[in-house]
Amino acid sequence: MERKYDLEYRLIDFASEIISFTDSLVSSKAASHMGGQLLRSGTSPALNYGEAQSGESRKDFIHKMKIVLKELRESRVALKIIAKSKLTEENNKNEELLDECNQLISIFVKSIETAQRNYS
């Protein structure tokens, strides 16, 4: 399977890119705060997806997938705040992360819809 289609790989890669990106933010109190928020929400999806893979039931799987989606949405907002507040000099990297985040959100919305339809 090609890596770009492997969801676990994409989430791990996204987390890794978030870690590098937060380390590159400007040095300020606001950047430190927003970087911490993004670091938590941007690394969480990979970890929660791992948990979802071993869900105890279909309902548990769906619940954990919704947590992944929630964290991705939080990451998207944090990336937008960082860009708008000029807390980074790496605008291209911010845009790349936003794009990947949006793609991941779309994938998880569809995956959750499918899982819920099959659960009913």
N, CA, C and O atoms as a GROMACS GRO file, in nm:
protein
  480
    1MET      N    1   0.086  -0.119   0.000
    1MET     CA    2   0.000   0.000   0.000
    1MET      C    3   0.089   0.124   0.000
    1MET      O    4   0.187   0.132   0.074
    2GLU      N    5   0.054   0.219  -0.082
    2GLU     CA    6   0.128   0.343  -0.088
    2GLU      C    7   0.110   0.419   0.043
    2GLU      O    8   0.001   0.423   0.099
    3ARG      N    9   0.217   0.479   0.090
    3ARG     CA   10   0.214   0.545   0.220
    3ARG      C   11   0.110   0.656   0.229
    3ARG      O   12   0.049   0.675   0.335
    4LYS      N   13   0.088   0.731   0.120
    4LYS     CA   14  -0.006   0.843   0.128
    4LYS      C   15  -0.150   0.795   0.149
    4LYS      O   16  -0.237   0.874   0.185
    5TYR      N   17  -0.174   0.665   0.125
    5TYR     CA   18  -0.308   0.610   0.146
    5TYR      C   19  -0.319   0.536   0.279
    5TYR      O   20  -0.428   0.491   0.316
    6ASP      N   21  -0.209   0.524   0.352
    6ASP     CA   22  -0.209   0.456   0.480
    6ASP      C   23  -0.241   0.560   0.588
    6ASP      O   24  -0.159   0.646   0.619
    7LEU      N   25  -0.359   0.548   0.645
    7LEU     CA   26  -0.408   0.649   0.739
    7LEU      C   27  -0.321   0.660   0.864
    7LEU      O   28  -0.293   0.770   0.911
    8GLU      N   29  -0.277   0.548   0.918
    8GLU     CA   30  -0.192   0.553   1.036
    8GLU      C   31  -0.062   0.627   1.004
    8GLU      O   32  -0.018   0.712   1.082
    9TYR      N   33  -0.002   0.596   0.890
    9TYR     CA   34   0.121   0.666   0.850
    9TYR      C   35   0.096   0.815   0.836
    9TYR      O   36   0.176   0.896   0.882
   10ARG      N   37  -0.015   0.852   0.772
   10ARG     CA   38  -0.045   0.994   0.753
   10ARG      C   39  -0.061   1.066   0.886
   10ARG      O   40  -0.016   1.180   0.901
   11LEU      N   41  -0.125   1.002   0.981
   11LEU     CA   42  -0.144   1.065   1.113
   11LEU      C   43  -0.012   1.077   1.188
   11LEU      O   44   0.012   1.177   1.255
   12ILE      N   45   0.073   0.976   1.177
   12ILE     CA   46   0.204   0.982   1.241
   12ILE      C   47   0.288   1.091   1.175
   12ILE      O   48   0.356   1.167   1.243
   13ASP      N   49   0.285   1.098   1.042
   13ASP     CA   50   0.358   1.201   0.970
   13ASP      C   51   0.306   1.340   1.007
   13ASP      O   52   0.385   1.433   1.027
   14PHE      N   53   0.174   1.354   1.017
   14PHE     CA   54   0.114   1.482   1.056
   14PHE      C   55   0.163   1.521   1.196
   14PHE      O   56   0.201   1.636   1.217
   15ALA      N   57   0.163   1.427   1.290
   15ALA     CA   58   0.210   1.454   1.426
   15ALA      C   59   0.356   1.497   1.425
   15ALA      O   60   0.394   1.592   1.493
   16SER      N   61   0.437   1.429   1.348
   16SER     CA   62   0.580   1.462   1.338
   16SER      C   63   0.600   1.602   1.281
   16SER      O   64   0.684   1.678   1.329
   17GLU      N   65   0.523   1.635   1.178
   17GLU     CA   66   0.532   1.769   1.117
   17GLU      C   67   0.485   1.877   1.216
   17GLU      O   68   0.541   1.987   1.219
   18ILE      N   69   0.383   1.846   1.294
   18ILE     CA   70   0.333   1.940   1.395
   18ILE      C   71   0.442   1.966   1.500
   18ILE      O   72   0.462   2.080   1.542
   19ILE      N   73   0.511   1.860   1.542
   19ILE     CA   74   0.618   1.874   1.640
   19ILE      C   75   0.726   1.969   1.587
   19ILE      O   76   0.767   2.061   1.656
   20SER      N   77   0.770   1.946   1.464
   20SER     CA   78   0.872   2.032   1.404
   20SER      C   79   0.822   2.175   1.390
   20SER      O   80   0.894   2.271   1.418
   21PHE      N   81   0.697   2.189   1.346
   21PHE     CA   82   0.640   2.321   1.324
   21PHE      C   83   0.631   2.400   1.455
   21PHE      O   84   0.666   2.518   1.459
   22THR      N   85   0.583   2.336   1.561
   22THR     CA   86   0.569   2.408   1.688
   22THR      C   87   0.705   2.449   1.743
   22THR      O   88   0.717   2.553   1.809
   23ASP      N   89   0.807   2.370   1.716
   23ASP     CA   90   0.943   2.407   1.758
   23ASP      C   91   0.996   2.528   1.683
   23ASP      O   92   1.089   2.594   1.729
   24SER      N   93   0.937   2.558   1.567
   24SER     CA   94   0.986   2.669   1.485
   24SER      C   95   0.909   2.800   1.506
   24SER      O   96   0.941   2.900   1.442
   25LEU      N   97   0.810   2.799   1.594
   25LEU     CA   98   0.732   2.921   1.616
   25LEU      C   99   0.819   3.032   1.675
   25LEU      O  100   0.922   3.005   1.738
   26VAL      N  101   0.776   3.155   1.654
   26VAL     CA  102   0.851   3.268   1.709
   26VAL      C  103   0.855   3.257   1.862
   26VAL      O  104   0.776   3.185   1.922
   27SER      N  105   0.946   3.327   1.921
   27SER     CA  106   0.962   3.322   2.066
   27SER      C  107   0.876   3.432   2.130
   27SER      O  108   0.915   3.548   2.133
   28SER      N  109   0.760   3.392   2.181
   28SER     CA  110   0.672   3.484   2.252
   28SER      C  111   0.580   3.404   2.342
   28SER      O  112   0.566   3.283   2.327
   29LYS      N  113   0.518   3.474   2.435
   29LYS     CA  114   0.424   3.408   2.527
   29LYS      C  115   0.306   3.349   2.449
   29LYS      O  116   0.264   3.236   2.476
   30ALA      N  117   0.255   3.424   2.353
   30ALA     CA  118   0.141   3.377   2.272
   30ALA      C  119   0.179   3.256   2.188
   30ALA      O  120   0.102   3.160   2.178
   31ALA      N  121   0.298   3.260   2.127
   31ALA     CA  122   0.342   3.148   2.045
   31ALA      C  123   0.363   3.023   2.130
   31ALA      O  124   0.333   2.912   2.087
   32SER      N  125   0.415   3.042   2.250
   32SER     CA  126   0.434   2.930   2.341
   32SER      C  127   0.299   2.867   2.378
   32SER      O  128   0.285   2.744   2.379
   33HIS      N  129   0.202   2.951   2.407
   33HIS     CA  130   0.068   2.902   2.442
   33HIS      C  131   0.004   2.828   2.326
   33HIS      O  132  -0.042   2.715   2.340
   34MET      N  133   0.002   2.894   2.209
   34MET     CA  134  -0.063   2.832   2.092
   34MET      C  135   0.015   2.709   2.045
   34MET      O  136  -0.044   2.612   1.998
   35GLY      N  137   0.147   2.714   2.056
   35GLY     CA  138   0.228   2.599   2.020
   35GLY      C  139   0.196   2.479   2.107
   35GLY      O  140   0.188   2.366   2.058
   36GLY      N  141   0.177   2.503   2.236
   36GLY     CA  142   0.141   2.395   2.327
   36GLY      C  143   0.005   2.335   2.293
   36GLY      O  144  -0.012   2.213   2.295
   37GLN      N  145  -0.090   2.422   2.263
   37GLN     CA  146  -0.224   2.375   2.223
   37GLN      C  147  -0.214   2.289   2.098
   37GLN      O  148  -0.270   2.179   2.091
   38LEU      N  149  -0.142   2.341   1.997
   38LEU     CA  150  -0.129   2.269   1.870
   38LEU      C  151  -0.051   2.139   1.888
   38LEU      O  152  -0.084   2.037   1.827
   39LEU      N  153   0.050   2.142   1.972
   39LEU     CA  154   0.128   2.022   1.998
   39LEU      C  155   0.040   1.910   2.054
   39LEU      O  156   0.051   1.794   2.014
   40ARG      N  157  -0.047   1.946   2.148
   40ARG     CA  158  -0.136   1.845   2.208
   40ARG      C  159  -0.240   1.795   2.106
   40ARG      O  160  -0.258   1.675   2.088
   41SER      N  161  -0.309   1.889   2.041
   41SER     CA  162  -0.417   1.848   1.951
   41SER      C  163  -0.363   1.786   1.822
   41SER      O  164  -0.431   1.703   1.761
   42GLY      N  165  -0.244   1.825   1.779
   42GLY     CA  166  -0.189   1.775   1.654
   42GLY      C  167  -0.122   1.639   1.664
   42GLY      O  168  -0.107   1.570   1.564
   43THR      N  169  -0.082   1.601   1.784
   43THR     CA  170  -0.022   1.468   1.802
   43THR      C  171  -0.124   1.366   1.851
   43THR      O  172  -0.105   1.246   1.835
   44SER      N  173  -0.230   1.414   1.910
   44SER     CA  174  -0.334   1.327   1.965
   44SER      C  175  -0.403   1.236   1.861
   44SER      O  176  -0.430   1.120   1.893
   45PRO      N  177  -0.433   1.283   1.740
   45PRO     CA  178  -0.504   1.196   1.645
   45PRO      C  179  -0.433   1.064   1.616
   45PRO      O  180  -0.498   0.960   1.609
   46ALA      N  181  -0.302   1.066   1.600
   46ALA     CA  182  -0.230   0.942   1.573
   46ALA      C  183  -0.244   0.844   1.689
   46ALA      O  184  -0.264   0.724   1.669
   47LEU      N  185  -0.235   0.896   1.811
   47LEU     CA  186  -0.246   0.810   1.929
   47LEU      C  187  -0.387   0.756   1.945
   47LEU      O  188  -0.405   0.638   1.976
   48ASN      N  189  -0.486   0.841   1.926
   48ASN     CA  190  -0.624   0.796   1.940
   48ASN      C  191  -0.667   0.702   1.827
   48ASN      O  192  -0.750   0.614   1.848
   49TYR      N  193  -0.611   0.721   1.709
   49TYR     CA  194  -0.641   0.630   1.599
   49TYR      C  195  -0.588   0.491   1.632
   49TYR      O  196  -0.652   0.390   1.602
   50GLY      N  197  -0.470   0.486   1.694
   50GLY     CA  198  -0.416   0.358   1.739
   50GLY      C  199  -0.509   0.290   1.837
   50GLY      O  200  -0.529   0.168   1.831
   51GLU      N  201  -0.567   0.368   1.927
   51GLU     CA  202  -0.664   0.313   2.023
   51GLU      C  203  -0.790   0.266   1.952
   51GLU      O  204  -0.846   0.162   1.987
   52ALA      N  205  -0.835   0.343   1.854
   52ALA     CA  206  -0.958   0.307   1.781
   52ALA      C  207  -0.942   0.172   1.712
   52ALA      O  208  -1.038   0.095   1.702
   53GLN      N  209  -0.822   0.144   1.664
   53GLN     CA  210  -0.798   0.017   1.593
   53GLN      C  211  -0.822  -0.104   1.682
   53GLN      O  212  -0.849  -0.214   1.633
   54SER      N  213  -0.811  -0.084   1.811
   54SER     CA  214  -0.837  -0.195   1.903
   54SER      C  215  -0.961  -0.168   1.988
   54SER      O  216  -0.969  -0.211   2.103
   55GLY      N  217  -1.056  -0.097   1.929
   55GLY     CA  218  -1.181  -0.068   1.999
   55GLY      C  219  -1.249  -0.195   2.045
   55GLY      O  220  -1.245  -0.297   1.976
   56GLU      N  221  -1.311  -0.188   2.161
   56GLU     CA  222  -1.374  -0.306   2.219
   56GLU      C  223  -1.506  -0.342   2.151
   56GLU      O  224  -1.554  -0.455   2.164
   57SER      N  225  -1.563  -0.247   2.081
   57SER     CA  226  -1.688  -0.270   2.010
   57SER      C  227  -1.698  -0.169   1.896
   57SER      O  228  -1.616  -0.078   1.887
   58ARG      N  229  -1.797  -0.185   1.811
   58ARG     CA  230  -1.818  -0.089   1.703
   58ARG      C  231  -1.847   0.050   1.762
   58ARG      O  232  -1.799   0.152   1.711
   59LYS      N  233  -1.927   0.051   1.869
   59LYS     CA  234  -1.960   0.179   1.935
   59LYS      C  235  -1.834   0.246   1.990
   59LYS      O  236  -1.817   0.367   1.977
   60ASP      N  237  -1.745   0.168   2.051
   60ASP     CA  238  -1.619   0.220   2.105
   60ASP      C  239  -1.530   0.272   1.991
   60ASP      O  240  -1.469   0.378   2.003
   61PHE      N  241  -1.525   0.197   1.882
   61PHE     CA  242  -1.448   0.239   1.764
   61PHE      C  243  -1.498   0.374   1.714
   61PHE      O  244  -1.418   0.465   1.689
   62ILE      N  245  -1.627   0.389   1.699
   62ILE     CA  246  -1.686   0.515   1.650
   62ILE      C  247  -1.654   0.629   1.747
   62ILE      O  248  -1.617   0.739   1.704
   63HIS      N  249  -1.666   0.604   1.876
   63HIS     CA  250  -1.636   0.706   1.976
   63HIS      C  251  -1.491   0.754   1.964
   63HIS      O  252  -1.466   0.875   1.965
   64LYS      N  253  -1.398   0.661   1.951
   64LYS     CA  254  -1.256   0.698   1.941
   64LYS      C  255  -1.227   0.770   1.810
   64LYS      O  256  -1.143   0.861   1.806
   65MET      N  257  -1.295   0.731   1.704
   65MET     CA  258  -1.279   0.800   1.575
   65MET      C  259  -1.330   0.944   1.585
   65MET      O  260  -1.273   1.035   1.525
   66LYS      N  261  -1.436   0.964   1.662
   66LYS     CA  262  -1.488   1.101   1.682
   66LYS      C  263  -1.390   1.186   1.762
   66LYS      O  264  -1.381   1.306   1.740
   67ILE      N  265  -1.316   1.125   1.854
   67ILE     CA  266  -1.213   1.198   1.929
   67ILE      C  267  -1.103   1.241   1.833
   67ILE      O  268  -1.054   1.354   1.842
   68VAL      N  269  -1.062   1.152   1.741
   68VAL     CA  270  -0.962   1.188   1.640
   68VAL      C  271  -1.010   1.309   1.561
   68VAL      O  272  -0.934   1.404   1.540
   69LEU      N  273  -1.135   1.305   1.517
   69LEU     CA  274  -1.193   1.415   1.439
   69LEU      C  275  -1.195   1.545   1.519
   69LEU      O  276  -1.161   1.651   1.466
   70LYS      N  277  -1.233   1.538   1.644
   70LYS     CA  278  -1.237   1.656   1.732
   70LYS      C  279  -1.098   1.719   1.745
   70LYS      O  280  -1.084   1.841   1.738
   71GLU      N  281  -0.997   1.637   1.763
   71GLU     CA  282  -0.860   1.687   1.778
   71GLU      C  283  -0.809   1.747   1.647
   71GLU      O  284  -0.736   1.847   1.649
   72LEU      N  285  -0.846   1.687   1.535
   72LEU     CA  286  -0.806   1.743   1.405
   72LEU      C  287  -0.870   1.879   1.383
   72LEU      O  288  -0.806   1.971   1.332
   73ARG      N  289  -0.995   1.892   1.421
   73ARG     CA  290  -1.063   2.021   1.406
   73ARG      C  291  -1.000   2.127   1.498
   73ARG      O  292  -0.987   2.243   1.459
   74GLU      N  293  -0.962   2.088   1.616
   74GLU     CA  294  -0.894   2.180   1.707
   74GLU      C  295  -0.760   2.223   1.647
   74GLU      O  296  -0.722   2.340   1.655
   75SER      N  297  -0.689   2.129   1.588
   75SER     CA  298  -0.560   2.160   1.524
   75SER      C  299  -0.579   2.258   1.410
   75SER      O  300  -0.499   2.350   1.392
   76ARG      N  301  -0.683   2.239   1.332
   76ARG     CA  302  -0.710   2.330   1.220
   76ARG      C  303  -0.729   2.473   1.269
   76ARG      O  304  -0.674   2.567   1.211
   77VAL      N  305  -0.807   2.490   1.373
   77VAL     CA  306  -0.831   2.624   1.428
   77VAL      C  307  -0.702   2.683   1.484
   77VAL      O  308  -0.673   2.800   1.463
   78ALA      N  309  -0.624   2.602   1.554
   78ALA     CA  310  -0.496   2.650   1.609
   78ALA      C  311  -0.402   2.696   1.497
   78ALA      O  312  -0.337   2.799   1.510
   79LEU      N  313  -0.396   2.620   1.389
   79LEU     CA  314  -0.311   2.659   1.276
   79LEU      C  315  -0.358   2.791   1.216
   79LEU      O  316  -0.275   2.875   1.177
   80LYS      N  317  -0.488   2.811   1.208
   80LYS     CA  318  -0.542   2.936   1.155
   80LYS      C  319  -0.509   3.054   1.247
   80LYS      O  320  -0.474   3.162   1.200
   81ILE      N  321  -0.519   3.032   1.378
   81ILE     CA  322  -0.486   3.138   1.475
   81ILE      C  323  -0.338   3.174   1.466
   81ILE      O  324  -0.302   3.291   1.467
   82ILE      N  325  -0.254   3.073   1.456
   82ILE     CA  326  -0.110   3.095   1.447
   82ILE      C  327  -0.077   3.177   1.322
   82ILE      O  328   0.003   3.270   1.328
   83ALA      N  329  -0.140   3.144   1.209
   83ALA     CA  330  -0.115   3.218   1.085
   83ALA      C  331  -0.165   3.361   1.096
   83ALA      O  332  -0.094   3.455   1.062
   84LYS      N  333  -0.287   3.378   1.144
   84LYS     CA  334  -0.348   3.511   1.154
   84LYS      C  335  -0.272   3.600   1.251
   84LYS      O  336  -0.261   3.721   1.230
   85SER      N  337  -0.219   3.542   1.357
   85SER     CA  338  -0.147   3.618   1.460
   85SER      C  339   0.001   3.634   1.427
   85SER      O  340   0.076   3.695   1.503
   86LYS      N  341   0.042   3.579   1.313
   86LYS     CA  342   0.182   3.590   1.269
   86LYS      C  343   0.280   3.534   1.373
   86LYS      O  344   0.382   3.596   1.405
   87LEU      N  345   0.246   3.416   1.423
   87LEU     CA  346   0.332   3.352   1.523
   87LEU      C  347   0.434   3.258   1.457
   87LEU      O  348   0.511   3.191   1.526
   88THR      N  349   0.431   3.254   1.324
   88THR     CA  350   0.527   3.173   1.250
   88THR      C  351   0.582   3.252   1.132
   88THR      O  352   0.516   3.339   1.076
   89GLU      N  353   0.705   3.218   1.098
   89GLU     CA  354   0.765   3.274   0.977
   89GLU      C  355   0.758   3.171   0.865
   89GLU      O  356   0.796   3.198   0.751
   90GLU      N  357   0.709   3.052   0.898
   90GLU     CA  358   0.699   2.942   0.801
   90GLU      C  359   0.556   2.931   0.749
   90GLU      O  360   0.486   2.834   0.776
   91ASN      N  361   0.513   3.032   0.674
   91ASN     CA  362   0.376   3.035   0.625
   91ASN      C  363   0.345   2.919   0.530
   91ASN      O  364   0.234   2.867   0.530
   92ASN      N  365   0.443   2.879   0.449
   92ASN     CA  366   0.421   2.767   0.358
   92ASN      C  367   0.395   2.638   0.436
   92ASN      O  368   0.307   2.560   0.400
   93LYS      N  369   0.472   2.617   0.542
   93LYS     CA  370   0.453   2.497   0.624
   93LYS      C  371   0.317   2.500   0.692
   93LYS      O  372   0.250   2.397   0.702
   94ASN      N  373   0.275   2.618   0.738
   94ASN     CA  374   0.143   2.632   0.800
   94ASN      C  375   0.035   2.593   0.700
   94ASN      O  376  -0.059   2.521   0.734
   95GLU      N  377   0.047   2.642   0.576
   95GLU     CA  378  -0.051   2.609   0.471
   95GLU      C  379  -0.052   2.461   0.438
   95GLU      O  380  -0.158   2.402   0.419
   96GLU      N  381   0.067   2.399   0.432
   96GLU     CA  382   0.076   2.256   0.406
   96GLU      C  383   0.006   2.177   0.517
   96GLU      O  384  -0.068   2.082   0.490
   97LEU      N  385   0.031   2.216   0.642
   97LEU     CA  386  -0.031   2.147   0.755
   97LEU      C  387  -0.182   2.167   0.755
   97LEU      O  388  -0.257   2.074   0.785
   98LEU      N  389  -0.227   2.287   0.721
   98LEU     CA  390  -0.372   2.312   0.712
   98LEU      C  391  -0.435   2.225   0.605
   98LEU      O  392  -0.542   2.169   0.626
   99ASP      N  393  -0.369   2.214   0.491
   99ASP     CA  394  -0.421   2.131   0.382
   99ASP      C  395  -0.431   1.985   0.425
   99ASP      O  396  -0.534   1.921   0.404
  100GLU      N  397  -0.325   1.932   0.484
  100GLU     CA  398  -0.327   1.794   0.530
  100GLU      C  399  -0.433   1.773   0.638
  100GLU      O  400  -0.503   1.672   0.639
  101CYS      N  401  -0.445   1.868   0.727
  101CYS     CA  402  -0.545   1.860   0.834
  101CYS      C  403  -0.686   1.855   0.774
  101CYS      O  404  -0.768   1.774   0.816
  102ASN      N  405  -0.712   1.941   0.675
  102ASN     CA  406  -0.843   1.941   0.609
  102ASN      C  407  -0.870   1.808   0.539
  102ASN      O  408  -0.982   1.757   0.544
  103GLN      N  409  -0.769   1.753   0.474
  103GLN     CA  410  -0.786   1.623   0.408
  103GLN      C  411  -0.817   1.514   0.510
  103GLN      O  412  -0.906   1.431   0.488
  104LEU      N  413  -0.744   1.514   0.621
  104LEU     CA  414  -0.767   1.415   0.726
  104LEU      C  415  -0.907   1.430   0.786
  104LEU      O  416  -0.974   1.330   0.812
  105ILE      N  417  -0.950   1.553   0.807
  105ILE     CA  418  -1.086   1.576   0.859
  105ILE      C  419  -1.189   1.516   0.764
  105ILE      O  420  -1.282   1.448   0.809
  106SER      N  421  -1.174   1.539   0.635
  106SER     CA  422  -1.268   1.484   0.536
  106SER      C  423  -1.270   1.332   0.542
  106SER      O  424  -1.377   1.271   0.536
  107ILE      N  425  -1.153   1.271   0.552
  107ILE     CA  426  -1.144   1.125   0.560
  107ILE      C  427  -1.217   1.073   0.684
  107ILE      O  428  -1.292   0.976   0.677
  108PHE      N  429  -1.194   1.138   0.798
  108PHE     CA  430  -1.256   1.090   0.922
  108PHE      C  431  -1.406   1.115   0.926
  108PHE      O  432  -1.480   1.035   0.981
  109VAL      N  433  -1.452   1.225   0.868
  109VAL     CA  434  -1.597   1.248   0.859
  109VAL      C  435  -1.662   1.133   0.783
  109VAL      O  436  -1.762   1.078   0.827
  110LYS      N  437  -1.605   1.098   0.668
  110LYS     CA  438  -1.660   0.988   0.586
  110LYS      C  439  -1.649   0.854   0.657
  110LYS      O  440  -1.742   0.773   0.654
  111SER      N  441  -1.536   0.830   0.722
  111SER     CA  442  -1.516   0.703   0.792
  111SER      C  443  -1.617   0.686   0.905
  111SER      O  444  -1.671   0.577   0.925
  112ILE      N  445  -1.642   0.793   0.979
  112ILE     CA  446  -1.738   0.788   1.090
  112ILE      C  447  -1.879   0.767   1.035
  112ILE      O  448  -1.956   0.689   1.090
  113GLU      N  449  -1.912   0.838   0.927
  113GLU     CA  450  -2.045   0.820   0.866
  113GLU      C  451  -2.064   0.675   0.823
  113GLU      O  452  -2.170   0.616   0.848
  114THR      N  453  -1.963   0.618   0.760
  114THR     CA  454  -1.971   0.479   0.715
  114THR      C  455  -1.984   0.384   0.832
  114THR      O  456  -2.066   0.292   0.830
  115ALA      N  457  -1.903   0.405   0.936
  115ALA     CA  458  -1.908   0.317   1.054
  115ALA      C  459  -2.044   0.326   1.122
  115ALA      O  460  -2.097   0.225   1.168
  116GLN      N  461  -2.100   0.447   1.130
  116GLN     CA  462  -2.232   0.464   1.194
  116GLN      C  463  -2.341   0.398   1.110
  116GLN      O  464  -2.433   0.336   1.164
  117ARG      N  465  -2.331   0.411   0.979
  117ARG     CA  466  -2.432   0.350   0.891
  117ARG      C  467  -2.427   0.199   0.904
  117ARG      O  468  -2.531   0.133   0.906
  118ASN      N  469  -2.306   0.142   0.913
  118ASN     CA  470  -2.291  -0.003   0.926
  118ASN      C  471  -2.327  -0.053   1.066
  118ASN      O  472  -2.357  -0.171   1.084
  119TYR      N  473  -2.323   0.036   1.164
  119TYR     CA  474  -2.354   0.000   1.302
  119TYR      C  475  -2.505  -0.008   1.324
  119TYR      O  476  -2.554  -0.091   1.402
  120SER      N  477  -2.577   0.079   1.256
  120SER     CA  478  -2.723   0.089   1.276
  120SER      C  479  -2.797  -0.034   1.232
  120SER      O  480  -2.919  -0.040   1.243
   0.00000   0.00000   0.00000
